[in-house]
Amino acid sequence: MKIVVCIKQVPQTTNVKIDPVTNTLVREGVESQINPFDLYALEEAVRVKERLAAAGTESTVTVISMGPPQVDAALREAITLGADDAVLLSDRAYAGSDTWATSYALAMAIKQLAADLVFCGMQAIDGDTAQTGPGITVHIDLALAAYVAKIDEISPKRATVRRLLEEGYEVCEVQLPAVFTVVKEINEPRTPSLRGKMKAKSAQIPVWTAASLGLDPDKCGLKGSPTQVVKIFSPEHRAGGERWDGDAPDLAAKLLEVIRERITV
């Protein structure tokens, strides 16, 4: 069984800065990390591999990522955490991709890998769109289970999962191949192993370009992105405000009174 995990390298800071001219993230001088939600996806992929092995089914876990050459470091870190191998999608043709163009490139790589099961983090902390995982299923017509919090049963043909909802869980039976986007409640990621570190150090990570994947140039990068960022900015800090102390019923009545006054102005 072929298991694929999609990861993204993101800035290792909560103090994200925006270039006012290009309207893009300032990455120079900022440490990078694997998107935290993707670590849960990787851990679950490795656990599924272990569960299947115990049942007599051999599996492999391949990690893929799209980005500049330095993403190689994130892929090697993924190998230290249990992945068998990795693939980097890196090409100037990918530059400027929105979530649609990104999911297209990843989907074509997943198709090339003949994946039976794909794991993604539920979202990336730099964009927070939660669109790339579901987008992959559109491009190559795979089943989708989003916000997966637990995999109850898994076999090469189907899985039973629990999806996290606002008011509880939804139990679904999903036919494979499929894409699962996972939430952090699903597991606790492991720490790198010595064996994994040795394997990562010597790993040969291939680089797949748009041409090598046979991608349509009109669907790649900025040209293939239907959404365009017009402006990104940090909101201005606002000082002031009022603070009220008291019991909840009294505060609620006071708030209602203020709202009524402002509506009638």
PyRosetta script that sets phi, psi and omega in degrees:
from pyrosetta import init, pose_from_sequence

init()
pose = pose_from_sequence("MKIVVCIKQVPQTTNVKIDPVTNTLVREGVESQINPFDLYALEEAVRVKERLAAAGTESTVTVISMGPPQVDAALREAITLGADDAVLLSDRAYAGSDTWATSYALAMAIKQLAADLVFCGMQAIDGDTAQTGPGITVHIDLALAAYVAKIDEISPKRATVRRLLEEGYEVCEVQLPAVFTVVKEINEPRTPSLRGKMKAKSAQIPVWTAASLGLDPDKCGLKGSPTQVVKIFSPEHRAGGERWDGDAPDLAAKLLEVIRERITV")
pose.set_psi(1, 133.8)
pose.set_omega(1, -177.7)
pose.set_phi(2, -101.6)
pose.set_psi(2, 117.0)
pose.set_omega(2, 178.8)
pose.set_phi(3, -110.2)
pose.set_psi(3, 131.4)
pose.set_omega(3, -179.7)
pose.set_phi(4, -120.8)
pose.set_psi(4, 139.0)
pose.set_omega(4, 177.0)
pose.set_phi(5, -121.1)
pose.set_psi(5, 126.7)
pose.set_omega(5, 176.6)
pose.set_phi(6, -94.4)
pose.set_psi(6, 126.2)
pose.set_omega(6, 178.2)
pose.set_phi(7, -125.8)
pose.set_psi(7, 163.0)
pose.set_omega(7, 178.2)
pose.set_phi(8, -135.6)
pose.set_psi(8, 141.1)
pose.set_omega(8, 174.5)
pose.set_phi(9, -90.9)
pose.set_psi(9, 125.9)
pose.set_omega(9, -175.6)
pose.set_phi(10, -126.9)
pose.set_psi(10, 162.4)
pose.set_omega(10, 177.9)
pose.set_phi(11, -62.1)
pose.set_psi(11, 138.1)
pose.set_omega(11, -179.0)
pose.set_phi(12, -91.3)
pose.set_psi(12, 60.4)
pose.set_omega(12, -179.9)
pose.set_phi(13, -164.7)
pose.set_psi(13, 152.3)
pose.set_omega(13, 173.8)
pose.set_phi(14, -93.9)
pose.set_psi(14, -8.3)
pose.set_omega(14, 179.7)
pose.set_phi(15, -94.9)
pose.set_psi(15, 71.5)
pose.set_omega(15, -177.1)
pose.set_phi(16, -77.3)
pose.set_psi(16, 131.8)
pose.set_omega(16, 179.6)
pose.set_phi(17, -111.2)
pose.set_psi(17, 145.3)
pose.set_omega(17, -177.9)
pose.set_phi(18, -112.9)
pose.set_psi(18, 133.2)
pose.set_omega(18, 174.3)
pose.set_phi(19, -74.9)
pose.set_psi(19, 117.0)
pose.set_omega(19, -176.1)
pose.set_phi(20, -66.6)
pose.set_psi(20, -18.6)
pose.set_omega(20, -179.0)
pose.set_phi(21, -87.2)
pose.set_psi(21, -49.1)
pose.set_omega(21, -176.0)
pose.set_phi(22, -92.2)
pose.set_psi(22, -13.4)
pose.set_omega(22, -177.8)
pose.set_phi(23, 59.7)
pose.set_psi(23, 35.1)
pose.set_omega(23, 178.0)
pose.set_phi(24, -123.2)
pose.set_psi(24, 164.4)
pose.set_omega(24, 178.4)
pose.set_phi(25, -66.3)
pose.set_psi(25, 139.6)
pose.set_omega(25, 174.1)
pose.set_phi(26, -85.0)
pose.set_psi(26, 110.1)
pose.set_omega(26, -176.3)
pose.set_phi(27, -103.6)
pose.set_psi(27, -15.9)
pose.set_omega(27, -180.0)
pose.set_phi(28, -63.8)
pose.set_psi(28, 129.9)
pose.set_omega(28, 178.2)
pose.set_phi(29, 78.1)
pose.set_psi(29, 4.9)
pose.set_omega(29, -179.5)
pose.set_phi(30, -109.0)
pose.set_psi(30, 126.9)
pose.set_omega(30, 178.5)
pose.set_phi(31, -65.5)
pose.set_psi(31, 147.9)
pose.set_omega(31, -179.3)
pose.set_phi(32, -113.4)
pose.set_psi(32, 161.7)
pose.set_omega(32, 180.0)
pose.set_phi(33, -150.8)
pose.set_psi(33, 165.7)
pose.set_omega(33, 171.2)
pose.set_phi(34, -71.7)
pose.set_psi(34, 134.2)
pose.set_omega(34, 176.7)
pose.set_phi(35, -49.1)
pose.set_psi(35, 124.1)
pose.set_omega(35, -174.3)
pose.set_phi(36, -53.1)
pose.set_psi(36, -40.0)
pose.set_omega(36, 179.5)
pose.set_phi(37, -64.9)
pose.set_psi(37, -28.7)
pose.set_omega(37, 179.6)
pose.set_phi(38, -70.8)
pose.set_psi(38, -24.9)
pose.set_omega(38, 177.1)
pose.set_phi(39, -66.2)
pose.set_psi(39, -36.2)
pose.set_omega(39, 176.2)
pose.set_phi(40, -68.3)
pose.set_psi(40, -36.8)
pose.set_omega(40, 177.6)
pose.set_phi(41, -64.0)
pose.set_psi(41, -42.9)
pose.set_omega(41, 179.3)
pose.set_phi(42, -64.9)
pose.set_psi(42, -44.6)
pose.set_omega(42, 179.6)
pose.set_phi(43, -60.2)
pose.set_psi(43, -42.4)
pose.set_omega(43, -178.9)
pose.set_phi(44, -67.5)
pose.set_psi(44, -35.9)
pose.set_omega(44, 177.5)
pose.set_phi(45, -62.0)
pose.set_psi(45, -42.9)
pose.set_omega(45, 179.0)
pose.set_phi(46, -66.3)
pose.set_psi(46, -38.6)
pose.set_omega(46, 178.5)
pose.set_phi(47, -66.2)
pose.set_psi(47, -39.1)
pose.set_omega(47, 176.9)
pose.set_phi(48, -63.0)
pose.set_psi(48, -42.2)
pose.set_omega(48, 176.4)
pose.set_phi(49, -57.5)
pose.set_psi(49, -43.5)
pose.set_omega(49, -180.0)
pose.set_phi(50, -66.7)
pose.set_psi(50, -39.4)
pose.set_omega(50, 178.9)
pose.set_phi(51, -65.1)
pose.set_psi(51, -43.4)
pose.set_omega(51, -179.9)
pose.set_phi(52, -66.6)
pose.set_psi(52, -38.1)
pose.set_omega(52, 178.3)
pose.set_phi(53, -62.0)
pose.set_psi(53, -39.5)
pose.set_omega(53, 178.6)
pose.set_phi(54, -65.1)
pose.set_psi(54, -25.9)
pose.set_omega(54, 179.1)
pose.set_phi(55, -93.9)
pose.set_psi(55, 3.1)
pose.set_omega(55, 175.8)
pose.set_phi(56, 96.1)
pose.set_psi(56, 10.1)
pose.set_omega(56, 179.6)
pose.set_phi(57, -111.0)
pose.set_psi(57, 119.4)
pose.set_omega(57, 179.0)
pose.set_phi(58, -80.4)
pose.set_psi(58, 141.0)
pose.set_omega(58, -178.1)
pose.set_phi(59, -140.1)
pose.set_psi(59, 162.7)
pose.set_omega(59, 172.6)
pose.set_phi(60, -130.7)
pose.set_psi(60, 150.0)
pose.set_omega(60, 178.2)
pose.set_phi(61, -116.5)
pose.set_psi(61, 116.7)
pose.set_omega(61, 178.0)
pose.set_phi(62, -113.0)
pose.set_psi(62, 130.2)
pose.set_omega(62, 179.2)
pose.set_phi(63, -101.8)
pose.set_psi(63, 135.1)
pose.set_omega(63, 176.6)
pose.set_phi(64, -127.4)
pose.set_psi(64, 150.7)
pose.set_omega(64, 177.8)
pose.set_phi(65, -152.1)
pose.set_psi(65, 149.3)
pose.set_omega(65, 176.8)
pose.set_phi(66, -112.4)
pose.set_psi(66, 131.0)
pose.set_omega(66, -179.4)
pose.set_phi(67, 166.7)
pose.set_psi(67, -171.4)
pose.set_omega(67, 179.4)
pose.set_phi(68, -70.7)
pose.set_psi(68, 170.6)
pose.set_omega(68, -176.7)
pose.set_phi(69, -54.5)
pose.set_psi(69, -30.1)
pose.set_omega(69, -177.3)
pose.set_phi(70, -68.0)
pose.set_psi(70, -10.4)
pose.set_omega(70, 176.2)
pose.set_phi(71, -66.7)
pose.set_psi(71, -15.2)
pose.set_omega(71, 175.4)
pose.set_phi(72, -51.7)
pose.set_psi(72, -36.2)
pose.set_omega(72, -179.4)
pose.set_phi(73, -64.4)
pose.set_psi(73, -40.1)
pose.set_omega(73, 179.0)
pose.set_phi(74, -66.2)
pose.set_psi(74, -38.9)
pose.set_omega(74, 179.3)
pose.set_phi(75, -66.2)
pose.set_psi(75, -39.0)
pose.set_omega(75, 177.5)
pose.set_phi(76, -67.0)
pose.set_psi(76, -35.8)
pose.set_omega(76, 175.7)
pose.set_phi(77, -62.7)
pose.set_psi(77, -38.5)
pose.set_omega(77, 178.5)
pose.set_phi(78, -62.3)
pose.set_psi(78, -35.4)
pose.set_omega(78, 178.0)
pose.set_phi(79, -66.8)
pose.set_psi(79, -35.9)
pose.set_omega(79, 177.4)
pose.set_phi(80, -64.7)
pose.set_psi(80, -21.4)
pose.set_omega(80, -177.4)
pose.set_phi(81, -96.5)
pose.set_psi(81, 7.1)
pose.set_omega(81, 173.0)
pose.set_phi(82, 122.6)
pose.set_psi(82, -8.2)
pose.set_omega(82, 177.6)
pose.set_phi(83, -68.0)
pose.set_psi(83, 148.8)
pose.set_omega(83, 179.7)
pose.set_phi(84, -82.5)
pose.set_psi(84, -40.3)
pose.set_omega(84, 179.3)
pose.set_phi(85, -155.9)
pose.set_psi(85, -178.7)
pose.set_omega(85, -174.6)
pose.set_phi(86, -151.6)
pose.set_psi(86, 157.2)
pose.set_omega(86, 177.4)
pose.set_phi(87, -136.1)
pose.set_psi(87, 135.1)
pose.set_omega(87, 177.8)
pose.set_phi(88, -109.0)
pose.set_psi(88, 127.6)
pose.set_omega(88, 173.2)
pose.set_phi(89, -97.3)
pose.set_psi(89, 106.4)
pose.set_omega(89, -176.9)
pose.set_phi(90, -140.3)
pose.set_psi(90, 124.7)
pose.set_omega(90, -175.9)
pose.set_phi(91, -171.8)
pose.set_psi(91, 143.7)
pose.set_omega(91, 176.0)
pose.set_phi(92, -61.6)
pose.set_psi(92, -23.6)
pose.set_omega(92, 179.0)
pose.set_phi(93, -65.3)
pose.set_psi(93, -20.9)
pose.set_omega(93, 179.6)
pose.set_phi(94, -85.0)
pose.set_psi(94, -11.3)
pose.set_omega(94, -174.1)
pose.set_phi(95, -59.6)
pose.set_psi(95, 136.3)
pose.set_omega(95, 177.3)
pose.set_phi(96, 83.2)
pose.set_psi(96, 9.5)
pose.set_omega(96, -178.1)
pose.set_phi(97, -66.0)
pose.set_psi(97, 134.1)
pose.set_omega(97, 169.7)
pose.set_phi(98, -87.9)
pose.set_psi(98, -171.1)
pose.set_omega(98, -176.3)
pose.set_phi(99, -65.2)
pose.set_psi(99, -30.3)
pose.set_omega(99, 179.7)
pose.set_phi(100, -69.0)
pose.set_psi(100, -49.1)
pose.set_omega(100, 179.4)
pose.set_phi(101, -67.1)
pose.set_psi(101, -35.6)
pose.set_omega(101, 177.6)
pose.set_phi(102, -64.6)
pose.set_psi(102, -46.4)
pose.set_omega(102, -179.5)
pose.set_phi(103, -65.3)
pose.set_psi(103, -30.4)
pose.set_omega(103, 177.1)
pose.set_phi(104, -65.3)
pose.set_psi(104, -48.8)
pose.set_omega(104, -179.4)
pose.set_phi(105, -63.5)
pose.set_psi(105, -44.0)
pose.set_omega(105, 178.9)
pose.set_phi(106, -63.8)
pose.set_psi(106, -40.1)
pose.set_omega(106, -179.5)
pose.set_phi(107, -62.1)
pose.set_psi(107, -41.5)
pose.set_omega(107, 179.4)
pose.set_phi(108, -66.7)
pose.set_psi(108, -34.5)
pose.set_omega(108, 175.9)
pose.set_phi(109, -68.7)
pose.set_psi(109, -40.3)
pose.set_omega(109, 178.1)
pose.set_phi(110, -63.2)
pose.set_psi(110, -39.8)
pose.set_omega(110, 176.9)
pose.set_phi(111, -63.5)
pose.set_psi(111, -40.6)
pose.set_omega(111, 178.6)
pose.set_phi(112, -62.9)
pose.set_psi(112, -35.6)
pose.set_omega(112, -179.6)
pose.set_phi(113, -80.3)
pose.set_psi(113, -8.4)
pose.set_omega(113, -179.0)
pose.set_phi(114, 55.0)
pose.set_psi(114, 51.0)
pose.set_omega(114, -176.4)
pose.set_phi(115, -71.3)
pose.set_psi(115, 141.0)
pose.set_omega(115, 174.0)
pose.set_phi(116, -93.8)
pose.set_psi(116, -28.5)
pose.set_omega(116, -178.6)
pose.set_phi(117, -148.2)
pose.set_psi(117, 132.1)
pose.set_omega(117, -178.3)
pose.set_phi(118, -120.6)
pose.set_psi(118, 131.8)
pose.set_omega(118, 176.3)
pose.set_phi(119, -111.5)
pose.set_psi(119, 138.5)
pose.set_omega(119, 173.3)
pose.set_phi(120, -136.5)
pose.set_psi(120, 151.1)
pose.set_omega(120, 168.3)
pose.set_phi(121, -67.6)
pose.set_psi(121, 155.8)
pose.set_omega(121, -174.6)
pose.set_phi(122, -64.9)
pose.set_psi(122, -25.8)
pose.set_omega(122, 178.2)
pose.set_phi(123, -167.8)
pose.set_psi(123, 167.3)
pose.set_omega(123, 175.9)
pose.set_phi(124, -101.0)
pose.set_psi(124, 142.2)
pose.set_omega(124, -174.6)
pose.set_phi(125, -74.9)
pose.set_psi(125, -12.0)
pose.set_omega(125, 178.7)
pose.set_phi(126, -90.4)
pose.set_psi(126, -26.0)
pose.set_omega(126, -179.6)
pose.set_phi(127, -112.6)
pose.set_psi(127, -34.9)
pose.set_omega(127, 177.3)
pose.set_phi(128, 58.5)
pose.set_psi(128, 29.9)
pose.set_omega(128, -178.8)
pose.set_phi(129, -88.5)
pose.set_psi(129, -28.9)
pose.set_omega(129, -176.7)
pose.set_phi(130, 59.2)
pose.set_psi(130, 32.0)
pose.set_omega(130, -175.6)
pose.set_phi(131, -105.3)
pose.set_psi(131, -25.4)
pose.set_omega(131, -172.2)
pose.set_phi(132, -66.0)
pose.set_psi(132, -46.1)
pose.set_omega(132, 179.0)
pose.set_phi(133, -57.6)
pose.set_psi(133, -55.6)
pose.set_omega(133, 176.9)
pose.set_phi(134, -60.1)
pose.set_psi(134, -33.7)
pose.set_omega(134, 179.9)
pose.set_phi(135, -61.8)
pose.set_psi(135, -35.6)
pose.set_omega(135, 179.0)
pose.set_phi(136, -58.4)
pose.set_psi(136, -41.5)
pose.set_omega(136, -176.5)
pose.set_phi(137, -66.2)
pose.set_psi(137, -27.7)
pose.set_omega(137, 179.4)
pose.set_phi(138, -71.8)
pose.set_psi(138, -40.9)
pose.set_omega(138, -175.8)
pose.set_phi(139, -70.4)
pose.set_psi(139, -31.8)
pose.set_omega(139, -178.2)
pose.set_phi(140, -125.8)
pose.set_psi(140, 17.3)
pose.set_omega(140, 170.8)
pose.set_phi(141, 54.2)
pose.set_psi(141, 58.2)
pose.set_omega(141, 175.3)
pose.set_phi(142, -106.0)
pose.set_psi(142, 158.3)
pose.set_omega(142, 173.4)
pose.set_phi(143, -69.6)
pose.set_psi(143, 155.8)
pose.set_omega(143, -178.2)
pose.set_phi(144, -133.5)
pose.set_psi(144, 134.1)
pose.set_omega(144, 168.5)
pose.set_phi(145, -128.4)
pose.set_psi(145, 110.9)
pose.set_omega(145, -176.8)
pose.set_phi(146, -98.9)
pose.set_psi(146, 152.9)
pose.set_omega(146, 178.1)
pose.set_phi(147, 58.1)
pose.set_psi(147, 46.6)
pose.set_omega(147, -179.8)
pose.set_phi(148, -75.1)
pose.set_psi(148, 125.3)
pose.set_omega(148, -179.0)
pose.set_phi(149, -106.7)
pose.set_psi(149, -15.6)
pose.set_omega(149, 178.3)
pose.set_phi(150, -163.3)
pose.set_psi(150, 141.5)
pose.set_omega(150, 173.0)
pose.set_phi(151, -106.2)
pose.set_psi(151, 108.1)
pose.set_omega(151, -177.5)
pose.set_phi(152, -75.3)
pose.set_psi(152, -46.0)
pose.set_omega(152, -179.4)
pose.set_phi(153, -138.5)
pose.set_psi(153, 147.6)
pose.set_omega(153, -179.2)
pose.set_phi(154, -148.2)
pose.set_psi(154, 135.3)
pose.set_omega(154, 175.2)
pose.set_phi(155, -144.4)
pose.set_psi(155, 171.1)
pose.set_omega(155, -179.8)
pose.set_phi(156, -62.0)
pose.set_psi(156, -16.1)
pose.set_omega(156, -175.9)
pose.set_phi(157, -107.1)
pose.set_psi(157, -30.3)
pose.set_omega(157, -176.4)
pose.set_phi(158, -156.1)
pose.set_psi(158, 166.2)
pose.set_omega(158, 178.8)
pose.set_phi(159, -143.7)
pose.set_psi(159, 150.9)
pose.set_omega(159, 173.0)
pose.set_phi(160, -113.6)
pose.set_psi(160, 121.3)
pose.set_omega(160, -173.7)
pose.set_phi(161, -127.6)
pose.set_psi(161, 159.8)
pose.set_omega(161, 173.7)
pose.set_phi(162, -111.4)
pose.set_psi(162, 120.9)
pose.set_omega(162, 179.1)
pose.set_phi(163, -95.7)
pose.set_psi(163, 131.9)
pose.set_omega(163, 179.9)
pose.set_phi(164, -78.3)
pose.set_psi(164, 122.9)
pose.set_omega(164, 176.9)
pose.set_phi(165, -114.9)
pose.set_psi(165, 172.7)
pose.set_omega(165, -179.2)
pose.set_phi(166, -63.8)
pose.set_psi(166, -31.4)
pose.set_omega(166, -175.1)
pose.set_phi(167, -116.6)
pose.set_psi(167, 23.2)
pose.set_omega(167, 178.8)
pose.set_phi(168, 144.2)
pose.set_psi(168, -143.2)
pose.set_omega(168, -177.4)
pose.set_phi(169, -127.3)
pose.set_psi(169, 154.0)
pose.set_omega(169, 173.6)
pose.set_phi(170, -122.6)
pose.set_psi(170, 125.2)
pose.set_omega(170, 179.8)
pose.set_phi(171, -93.4)
pose.set_psi(171, 126.1)
pose.set_omega(171, -177.0)
pose.set_phi(172, -129.7)
pose.set_psi(172, 143.2)
pose.set_omega(172, 169.7)
pose.set_phi(173, -101.5)
pose.set_psi(173, 124.0)
pose.set_omega(173, -173.8)
pose.set_phi(174, -118.9)
pose.set_psi(174, 129.9)
pose.set_omega(174, 176.3)
pose.set_phi(175, -84.6)
pose.set_psi(175, 134.1)
pose.set_omega(175, 178.9)
pose.set_phi(176, -88.3)
pose.set_psi(176, 151.0)
pose.set_omega(176, 7.5)
pose.set_phi(177, -74.9)
pose.set_psi(177, 151.8)
pose.set_omega(177, -175.8)
pose.set_phi(178, -156.0)
pose.set_psi(178, 167.3)
pose.set_omega(178, 174.1)
pose.set_phi(179, -114.9)
pose.set_psi(179, 129.9)
pose.set_omega(179, 174.5)
pose.set_phi(180, -113.7)
pose.set_psi(180, 125.6)
pose.set_omega(180, 168.5)
pose.set_phi(181, -102.3)
pose.set_psi(181, 132.6)
pose.set_omega(181, -169.2)
pose.set_phi(182, -115.1)
pose.set_psi(182, 154.0)
pose.set_omega(182, 175.8)
pose.set_phi(183, -102.2)
pose.set_psi(183, 165.9)
pose.set_omega(183, -174.8)
pose.set_phi(184, -69.6)
pose.set_psi(184, -17.1)
pose.set_omega(184, 179.6)
pose.set_phi(185, -70.4)
pose.set_psi(185, -8.8)
pose.set_omega(185, -172.8)
pose.set_phi(186, -72.0)
pose.set_psi(186, -28.9)
pose.set_omega(186, -176.5)
pose.set_phi(187, -169.5)
pose.set_psi(187, -174.3)
pose.set_omega(187, 173.4)
pose.set_phi(188, -124.8)
pose.set_psi(188, 112.5)
pose.set_omega(188, -176.8)
pose.set_phi(189, -57.6)
pose.set_psi(189, 143.3)
pose.set_omega(189, 179.2)
pose.set_phi(190, -80.3)
pose.set_psi(190, 170.1)
pose.set_omega(190, 176.2)
pose.set_phi(191, -94.5)
pose.set_psi(191, 157.9)
pose.set_omega(191, -179.2)
pose.set_phi(192, -61.0)
pose.set_psi(192, 144.5)
pose.set_omega(192, 177.6)
pose.set_phi(193, -100.2)
pose.set_psi(193, 157.8)
pose.set_omega(193, 177.8)
pose.set_phi(194, -63.1)
pose.set_psi(194, -41.2)
pose.set_omega(194, 178.1)
pose.set_phi(195, -62.2)
pose.set_psi(195, -40.1)
pose.set_omega(195, 179.0)
pose.set_phi(196, -65.8)
pose.set_psi(196, -38.8)
pose.set_omega(196, 179.5)
pose.set_phi(197, -64.3)
pose.set_psi(197, -40.7)
pose.set_omega(197, 179.4)
pose.set_phi(198, -66.2)
pose.set_psi(198, -40.5)
pose.set_omega(198, 179.2)
pose.set_phi(199, -66.2)
pose.set_psi(199, -40.9)
pose.set_omega(199, -178.8)
pose.set_phi(200, -65.0)
pose.set_psi(200, -36.3)
pose.set_omega(200, -177.1)
pose.set_phi(201, -63.7)
pose.set_psi(201, -36.0)
pose.set_omega(201, -176.1)
pose.set_phi(202, -100.8)
pose.set_psi(202, -0.2)
pose.set_omega(202, -175.6)
pose.set_phi(203, -64.1)
pose.set_psi(203, 140.1)
pose.set_omega(203, 174.0)
pose.set_phi(204, -97.9)
pose.set_psi(204, 110.9)
pose.set_omega(204, -176.6)
pose.set_phi(205, -103.7)
pose.set_psi(205, 110.0)
pose.set_omega(205, -179.1)
pose.set_phi(206, -70.6)
pose.set_psi(206, 151.1)
pose.set_omega(206, 177.0)
pose.set_phi(207, -111.3)
pose.set_psi(207, 121.0)
pose.set_omega(207, -179.7)
pose.set_phi(208, -103.7)
pose.set_psi(208, 121.9)
pose.set_omega(208, 177.4)
pose.set_phi(209, -92.7)
pose.set_psi(209, 171.7)
pose.set_omega(209, 177.9)
pose.set_phi(210, -61.8)
pose.set_psi(210, -37.8)
pose.set_omega(210, -179.8)
pose.set_phi(211, -68.4)
pose.set_psi(211, -42.1)
pose.set_omega(211, -178.3)
pose.set_phi(212, -67.1)
pose.set_psi(212, -25.8)
pose.set_omega(212, 176.3)
pose.set_phi(213, -88.6)
pose.set_psi(213, -7.5)
pose.set_omega(213, -179.0)
pose.set_phi(214, 68.9)
pose.set_psi(214, 35.7)
pose.set_omega(214, -176.5)
pose.set_phi(215, -77.9)
pose.set_psi(215, 151.3)
pose.set_omega(215, 175.8)
pose.set_phi(216, -73.9)
pose.set_psi(216, 118.5)
pose.set_omega(216, -178.3)
pose.set_phi(217, -57.3)
pose.set_psi(217, -28.5)
pose.set_omega(217, -179.2)
pose.set_phi(218, -74.8)
pose.set_psi(218, -9.7)
pose.set_omega(218, 179.5)
pose.set_phi(219, -108.9)
pose.set_psi(219, 5.2)
pose.set_omega(219, -176.1)
pose.set_phi(220, -108.6)
pose.set_psi(220, 153.5)
pose.set_omega(220, 171.8)
pose.set_phi(221, 57.7)
pose.set_psi(221, -151.1)
pose.set_omega(221, -177.3)
pose.set_phi(222, -62.5)
pose.set_psi(222, -37.1)
pose.set_omega(222, -178.8)
pose.set_phi(223, -64.9)
pose.set_psi(223, -33.1)
pose.set_omega(223, -177.9)
pose.set_phi(224, -94.7)
pose.set_psi(224, 10.3)
pose.set_omega(224, -177.0)
pose.set_phi(225, -102.7)
pose.set_psi(225, 110.4)
pose.set_omega(225, -179.8)
pose.set_phi(226, -70.9)
pose.set_psi(226, -18.5)
pose.set_omega(226, 176.8)
pose.set_phi(227, -104.0)
pose.set_psi(227, 136.5)
pose.set_omega(227, 179.6)
pose.set_phi(228, -123.4)
pose.set_psi(228, 136.1)
pose.set_omega(228, 178.8)
pose.set_phi(229, -83.1)
pose.set_psi(229, 112.4)
pose.set_omega(229, 179.7)
pose.set_phi(230, -81.0)
pose.set_psi(230, -42.0)
pose.set_omega(230, -178.8)
pose.set_phi(231, -159.8)
pose.set_psi(231, 138.2)
pose.set_omega(231, 173.0)
pose.set_phi(232, -126.3)
pose.set_psi(232, 133.1)
pose.set_omega(232, 179.9)
pose.set_phi(233, -150.9)
pose.set_psi(233, 155.5)
pose.set_omega(233, 175.6)
pose.set_phi(234, -88.2)
pose.set_psi(234, 132.3)
pose.set_omega(234, -179.1)
pose.set_phi(235, -64.0)
pose.set_psi(235, 146.2)
pose.set_omega(235, 178.8)
pose.set_phi(236, -69.3)
pose.set_psi(236, 142.2)
pose.set_omega(236, 178.5)
pose.set_phi(237, -74.0)
pose.set_psi(237, 130.5)
pose.set_omega(237, -179.4)
pose.set_phi(238, -112.9)
pose.set_psi(238, 128.4)
pose.set_omega(238, 178.7)
pose.set_phi(239, -99.2)
pose.set_psi(239, 174.1)
pose.set_omega(239, 176.2)
pose.set_phi(240, 94.6)
pose.set_psi(240, -152.3)
pose.set_omega(240, -176.6)
pose.set_phi(241, 98.5)
pose.set_psi(241, 173.8)
pose.set_omega(241, 179.8)
pose.set_phi(242, -123.7)
pose.set_psi(242, 150.6)
pose.set_omega(242, 175.9)
pose.set_phi(243, -126.4)
pose.set_psi(243, 129.4)
pose.set_omega(243, 179.1)
pose.set_phi(244, -114.5)
pose.set_psi(244, 139.8)
pose.set_omega(244, 176.1)
pose.set_phi(245, -116.7)
pose.set_psi(245, 147.5)
pose.set_omega(245, 178.7)
pose.set_phi(246, 149.5)
pose.set_psi(246, -172.0)
pose.set_omega(246, 179.4)
pose.set_phi(247, -78.8)
pose.set_psi(247, 153.2)
pose.set_omega(247, -176.5)
pose.set_phi(248, -56.4)
pose.set_psi(248, -45.3)
pose.set_omega(248, -179.1)
pose.set_phi(249, -61.9)
pose.set_psi(249, -39.9)
pose.set_omega(249, -179.5)
pose.set_phi(250, -68.1)
pose.set_psi(250, -40.8)
pose.set_omega(250, -179.9)
pose.set_phi(251, -67.2)
pose.set_psi(251, -38.4)
pose.set_omega(251, 178.7)
pose.set_phi(252, -63.6)
pose.set_psi(252, -41.3)
pose.set_omega(252, 179.5)
pose.set_phi(253, -65.6)
pose.set_psi(253, -39.2)
pose.set_omega(253, -179.9)
pose.set_phi(254, -67.3)
pose.set_psi(254, -41.3)
pose.set_omega(254, 179.2)
pose.set_phi(255, -63.4)
pose.set_psi(255, -41.5)
pose.set_omega(255, 178.7)
pose.set_phi(256, -62.8)
pose.set_psi(256, -38.7)
pose.set_omega(256, 179.5)
pose.set_phi(257, -64.6)
pose.set_psi(257, -42.8)
pose.set_omega(257, 179.4)
pose.set_phi(258, -64.4)
pose.set_psi(258, -42.5)
pose.set_omega(258, 180.0)
pose.set_phi(259, -62.0)
pose.set_psi(259, -43.3)
pose.set_omega(259, 179.8)
pose.set_phi(260, -62.7)
pose.set_psi(260, -40.3)
pose.set_omega(260, 179.5)
pose.set_phi(261, -62.9)
pose.set_psi(261, -41.5)
pose.set_omega(261, -177.0)
pose.set_phi(262, -75.1)
pose.set_psi(262, -29.6)
pose.set_omega(262, 177.8)
pose.set_phi(263, -70.0)
pose.set_psi(263, -35.1)
pose.set_omega(263, -176.1)
pose.set_phi(264, -84.3)
pose.set_psi(264, -9.1)
pose.set_omega(264, -179.9)
pose.set_phi(265, -70.4)
pose.dump_pdb("model.pdb")
